[in-house]
Amino acid sequence: MLALFNVDYPEWSLNELARATHLHKATTYRMTRTMEAEGFLVFNPETGNYHLGPAVIPLSYLARTPSELERMSKPFLEELAAESGETANLAIETEGTFIVIGSVLTSHTFKPSLPIGRVLTDLSNAHGKLFVALKPREEWAKFLNRPQPASTKYSLTDRRQIEAELVRVAEEGVAYDMEEHGLGVCSVAAPVRGPKGAIIATISVVAPKERFGPEERKRATELVKRVGAELSAYLGYSPE
C-alpha cells in the first residue's frame, strides 16, 4: 500500500487504496488507521485523502545508505554470479569517485582484484564510465579534465577517445572494461536506478579475458542488464 504513493500520486482516498490493492474496504480502513496511528500515513480532512507521514522519512534515508543498499542487492548479486559463473560487483558514486560496496565471487580459481571498499577514480573501469556517461553532458567536463593515467596498455588516455567512449556508453546503456583497468580482466556494467530514475549504483560481471569472448560478452551483457533492471524494480523504479 505504501508503495502506491509516489511523485505522480502523492495522495489517495480510502476507496482508491482499496481498489488499487484489491483489498476489502474494511480491511483497507483498518490498515490505513494503523499506519496513521504509527505515523506512516496522514489523513487530510479537507481533501479526504491520505498522504505519506513523517515515519517514512528515516526509512528513506536508511534505504539510501551504502550498507542498506548492499544488503538489499545481495540476492541479486548472487543471482548474477550464479547465472554468469563469474564475479558480480556493485558500486556507488560518492564525491566523484566510484566505490565497490558489494561483491559475490566466482567459483572459478580466478578471483578479480576489486574487493569491497576499492575506490576507483579514473575512467578505465566499467563502473566509472557508466556513472559519467549517464550524467548530463555538461557534467562530463569535470571528469574528462582529470588526468587519466594508463593502468594498462589498453587504457584510454586521450580525451577525445574517452569522450567518444562515453557517447557510446550513453547510447547503449552499458559499459565495458576490456583489460583497461587490469591486464587479463574484463567486465560489463549496467545501471541500477532508484524510484525516480536516478542511477544509484552500477552492477557488473567481471571475468578473465579467456572467458569474455564475443559470445560470453553478449551473454554477460544480457544478464547484467536483466539483473540490473530487476534490482531497480525492487528498489521502486518503473520505466513508465
Secondary structure as UniProt FT lines:
FT   HELIX           2..4
FT   STRAND          12..13
FT   HELIX           14..21
FT   HELIX           25..37
FT   TURN            38..39
FT   STRAND          41..44
FT   TURN            45..48
FT   STRAND          49..52
FT   TURN            54..55
FT   HELIX           56..64
FT   HELIX           66..84
FT   STRAND          87..94
FT   TURN            95..96
FT   STRAND          97..104
FT   TURN            116..117
FT   STRAND          119..120
FT   HELIX           126..133
FT   HELIX           137..139
FT   HELIX           141..144
FT   TURN            153..154
FT   HELIX           159..172
FT   STRAND          175..178
FT   TURN            183..184
FT   STRAND          185..193
FT   TURN            195..196
FT   STRAND          199..208
FT   HELIX           209..211
FT   HELIX           214..234
FT   TURN            235..236
//
